[in-house]
Amino acid sequence: MTAKNVLIIHGCPRNAEKAMNPETRTYDKHWIPWTKKQLLAKNIKTETPLMPSPWQPEYKKFKIEFEKYNVDENTILIGHSCGCAFLVR
């Protein structure tokens, strides 16, 4: 079965300053936007939510954001760094 949608949860930067600076943040750079572009080109709906305060991650806050997205048996979940830990929990 082919996935109908993908949800990519980014990792956590070391601090707020790094996370907020467009030059140094990583959650919207590197492989995540490339992967999203590749999946969208194959007509696979792909979401990359911005998790709240990722430099100081809190499970409950991440969960609230995560629950805004439709996740079912046709969803592939991809995590990076603390995004993996969140998804496993």
N, C-alpha and C positions, 0 to 999 in steps of 0.2 A: 504494500500500500504506500502511495506517495503522500507525504505530509501536505496538508492544506495550509498550514501556517507554521511560522518559526518565531520564537521569542528569544532574543539575545539579551542576557542580563550582564551588564558591564561590571568591572572590578572596582576596587576602592583605591583612590589616590591617597598619598600619605597625609595631606593636609588640605584645608579649605582653599588656601591661596593657590596651590597647584591645580586644584580641581576647577577653580573659577577662571583661571587664566587660559584663554583660548590657545595660547602658544604651548602650554605645558600639559594641559589635561589630556588624558588618554582614552576616556570612555567614548569619545566620538571620533577617534583616529585609529590608525593602524589597521588591523584585520577586520574590525567590526564593521565599518562602513563598506569596505570592499566585499565582505561576505554578504552583507545585506543587498548590495547592488547585484551580485551574482545570482542570489536567490530570486530577487524581484525580476530579473531578466528571464528567469524560468517560470514566471508567473506564480511564484510561491509568496504568499503574503508574509512579510517579515517585519517585525516590530523591534525597536531598540529603545525601550523606555529609559528615561533619565531617572535613576533612582534617587530618592531624597537624601541629602547630606551624605554622599557616599564616602567622604573622608572620615565620617564618624557613624558607620553603619549601625542601624538598629533594625532588628528583625521585624518588629511590628510595623515600622514605617515602610520598609521594603515590601512587606506583605500587602499593605494597603494599596500601594502603587501596582504591584503585581496583579492583584485581583481586579484591576480595571480592564484586563485583557482576557479574551476568550481562550481558555486552555482546555483541550479535550483530548481524546485518544488520537486525534489527527495532528497534534501539535508536537513539534520538536523543540525542546528547551536546550539552549546553549548558554553556559555560564563562563565567565572569565574571572579568575582570582576569587574575591569574596562573593562574586555572583554565583560561582559554583557552590560555595558553602551555603548560600541562601537557598538555592534550588534543592540541595540535598536535604536541608532541614525541612 
